[in-house]
């Protein structure tokens, strides 16, 4: 299994206690480890968190956000943290272009009621955070049996599909579903949603026939290029849902994208898509 420095950090975060009563305490511990005691600007302006008040399906919840910062403030990294999940640092975007805005949504597992945090690290070292929370059935989605047979799932491993929509319409729809109001800014960006065929085994799921735990295997990184220019590298986690989807806003000039995915077993897949052809 490949291990990056972020993966090592995630592994350390597995030891954190979980439970709604410890939500604030969990975030304090997570943020202290993640940002090493640096000052954090809570409920910062320019950040909108997409998180539903109550999840309708704990195994597949769209979480994300929109970031619109002043022109002279550059985004370096974006973090999605699900406080009470076994691996709370659920997705990290390492931005490869100088930009002050970014919007994304990804399908995640919610292991139970949890605080949700969207954090931004800027190029000048600031940590900006917007927090919220989501309620769930509390059935433990990270340990829920997979929806497909593990052997069958591997036959389509790495396949990807892409859908393109007007960013403004898509963002408004997602924000409404998430119980948030989309920022009052007209956007001409293209919303691109990539769906990955991957079982995303958490390591906490039991094979219903053998009654043995399935080894953890999930998407470790996703690198995205637009018009052959790197946009971001995303580090994933066991919080990603089975066959996860990732939606991001890209420049309206984006005619094609290249997606490179690597999972924790070292399987690599690269796909290219022309957005003008859908």
LINLINCOR-V903711 format. One record per pair of residues at least 12 apart in sequence whose C-alpha atoms are under 6 Angstrom apart, sorted by the first residue. I is the first residue (numbers start at 1). GAP is how many residues later the second one is. If there is no record, write none. Layout:
# LINLINCOR-V903711
i;gap
I;GAP
I;GAP
This chain:
# LINLINCOR-V903711
i;gap
1;263
1;264
2;262
10;77
14;72
14;73
18;66
27;56
40;87
41;87
42;87
43;86
43;87
44;84
44;85
46;21
46;22
46;23
47;19
47;20
48;17
48;18
49;16
50;13
50;14
50;15
50;128
51;12
51;127
52;82
52;126
52;127
53;81
54;80
54;81
54;82
55;81
58;51
58;52
58;83
59;50
59;82
60;47
60;48
60;49
60;181
61;46
61;47
62;44
62;45
63;42
63;43
64;40
64;41
65;38
65;39
66;36
66;37
67;34
67;35
68;33
69;31
71;29
73;27
74;24
74;25
74;26
74;48
74;49
75;24
75;25
75;47
76;19
76;45
76;46
76;47
77;16
77;17
77;18
77;43
77;44
78;14
78;15
78;41
78;42
79;12
79;13
79;39
79;40
80;37
80;38
81;35
81;36
82;34
83;31
83;32
84;30
85;26
90;147
90;149
91;144
91;145
92;142
92;143
93;140
93;141
94;138
94;139
95;137
96;134
96;135
96;136
97;134
103;145
103;146
104;143
104;144
105;141
105;142
106;139
106;140
107;134
107;137
107;138
108;131
108;132
108;133
109;32
109;130
109;132
110;31
111;29
111;30
111;31
112;24
112;26
112;28
113;21
113;22
113;23
114;19
114;20
115;17
115;18
116;15
116;16
116;17
117;13
117;14
118;12
143;61
143;62
144;61
145;60
157;40
157;41
158;39
158;111
159;38
160;35
160;36
161;33
161;34
162;31
162;32
163;29
163;30
164;27
164;28
165;26
166;24
166;25
167;22
167;23
167;24
168;19
189;60
189;61
189;62
189;63
190;59
190;60
190;62
191;57
191;58
192;55
192;56
193;53
193;54
194;51
194;52
195;49
195;50
196;47
196;48
197;46
198;45
199;43
199;44
200;17
200;18
200;42
201;15
201;16
201;17
202;14
202;36
203;12
203;13
217;47
218;45
218;46
219;17
219;44
220;15
220;16
220;42
220;43
220;44
221;13
221;14
221;15
221;40
221;41
222;12
222;38
222;39
223;36
223;37
224;34
224;35
225;32
225;33
226;28
226;30
226;31
227;29
227;30
255;20
255;21
256;17
256;18
256;19
257;15
257;16
258;13
258;14
259;12
